Structure formats: structure tokens, C-alpha cells
């Protein structure tokens, strides 16, 4: 097992097992929120 600290993910964790990835990082959550909000149309 290899543990790496990546400060760019802000918090949470990213697990990689082979070609599978479980990403619960704050960085990804903010990205998904930004993407969802950009799809909203404000009238």
C-alpha cells in the first residue's frame, strides 16, 4: 500500500485500486457543485 498526501485535494480522500477510483475529495465536490450551478438558468 502506498500513502501519498496531495494538498490540492483540500480535504477528503481519493482511493485508487487498479483502474478503479473512489474520489470523495473536497476539490471534486466543489468542481461538481460548480458544474451543476453553471447548468442552472437564472431568469
VEXVEX-622420 format. One line per field, with one value per residue: residue in one letter; x, y negated, z of N, C-alpha, C in turn; residue number from 1. Coordinates in steps of 0.05 Angstrom, whole numbers, padded with zeros to 5 digits. Example, Ala and Ser with C-alpha at 12.3 -4.5 7.8 and 13.67 -1.06 7.14 Angstrom:
<rs>
residuo: (A  S) $
n.c1: (00264  00257) $
n.c2: (00114  00045) $
n.c3: (00156  00142) $
ca.c1: (00246  00273) $
ca.c2: (00090  00021) $
ca.c3: (00156  00143) $
c.c1: (00264  00258) $
c.c2: (00066  -00001) $
c.c3: (00156  00157) $
num: (1  2) $
</rs>
This chain:
<rs>
residuo: (X  X  X  X  X  X  X  X  X  X  X  X  X  X  X  X  X  X  X  X  X  X  X  X  X  X  X  X  X  X  X  X  X  X  X  X  X  X  X  X  X  X  X) $
n.c1: (00017  00010  00016  00000  00004  -00034  -00039  -00072  -00123  -00152  -00185  -00214  -00212  -00178  -00182  -00146  -00150  -00122  -00151  -00194  -00226  -00242  -00268  -00273  -00259  -00255  -00241  -00261  -00316  -00328  -00317  -00357  -00403  -00396  -00400  -00453  -00481  -00469  -00500  -00551  -00604  -00616  -00671) $
n.c2: (00023  -00045  -00109  -00174  -00244  -00295  -00360  -00390  -00370  -00390  -00368  -00306  -00244  -00204  -00143  -00095  -00035  00008  -00001  -00027  -00082  -00117  -00176  -00223  -00274  -00342  -00378  -00354  -00353  -00408  -00421  -00391  -00415  -00468  -00456  -00438  -00484  -00518  -00499  -00515  -00559  -00624  -00664) $
n.c3: (00000  -00015  00011  -00003  00004  -00020  -00024  -00057  -00060  -00020  00023  00049  00013  -00037  -00067  -00101  -00133  -00172  -00234  -00215  -00183  -00125  -00107  -00060  -00049  -00027  -00066  -00113  -00101  -00098  -00151  -00178  -00157  -00176  -00231  -00234  -00217  -00258  -00299  -00286  -00302  -00293  -00287) $
ca.c1: (00000  00025  00001  00011  -00011  -00037  -00053  -00090  -00150  -00162  -00193  -00226  -00192  -00181  -00171  -00142  -00144  -00120  -00162  -00218  -00221  -00263  -00259  -00291  -00244  -00269  -00236  -00280  -00343  -00330  -00318  -00383  -00422  -00392  -00411  -00482  -00491  -00466  -00521  -00575  -00611  -00629  -00688) $
ca.c2: (00000  -00070  -00132  -00200  -00268  -00314  -00383  -00403  -00359  -00406  -00350  -00282  -00225  -00191  -00116  -00082  -00006  00016  -00022  -00039  -00106  -00127  -00203  -00238  -00297  -00368  -00390  -00343  -00362  -00436  -00421  -00381  -00436  -00489  -00447  -00437  -00511  -00531  -00489  -00529  -00583  -00643  -00682) $
ca.c3: (00000  -00017  00020  -00013  00013  -00042  -00013  -00076  -00057  00002  00045  00039  00004  -00063  -00065  -00127  -00133  -00200  -00251  -00202  -00166  -00107  -00101  -00042  -00041  -00027  -00092  -00132  -00093  -00106  -00180  -00186  -00149  -00196  -00256  -00231  -00216  -00284  -00316  -00279  -00316  -00275  -00303) $
c.c1: (00018  00007  00015  -00007  -00011  -00053  -00073  -00119  -00165  -00170  -00207  -00204  -00199  -00167  -00170  -00135  -00145  -00131  -00187  -00210  -00246  -00254  -00280  -00276  -00261  -00265  -00256  -00309  -00347  -00333  -00346  -00405  -00420  -00404  -00442  -00494  -00489  -00487  -00548  -00579  -00627  -00645  -00694) $
c.c2: (-00025  -00093  -00157  -00222  -00288  -00338  -00396  -00392  -00372  -00389  -00326  -00262  -00214  -00164  -00105  -00053  00004  -00007  -00034  -00062  -00113  -00155  -00218  -00263  -00322  -00381  -00380  -00351  -00390  -00437  -00412  -00402  -00459  -00481  -00446  -00465  -00525  -00522  -00503  -00554  -00601  -00663  -00708) $
c.c3: (00000  -00008  00010  -00003  -00010  -00031  -00032  -00074  -00034  00026  00033  00031  -00024  -00061  -00094  -00122  -00161  -00218  -00240  -00184  -00151  -00098  -00084  -00032  -00043  -00054  -00113  -00126  -00101  -00137  -00190  -00179  -00169  -00223  -00256  -00231  -00243  -00304  -00310  -00295  -00297  -00292  -00289) $
num: (1  2  3  4  5  6  7  8  9  10  11  12  13  14  15  16  17  18  19  20  21  22  23  24  25  26  27  28  29  30  31  32  33  34  35  36  37  38  39  40  41  42  43) $
</rs>
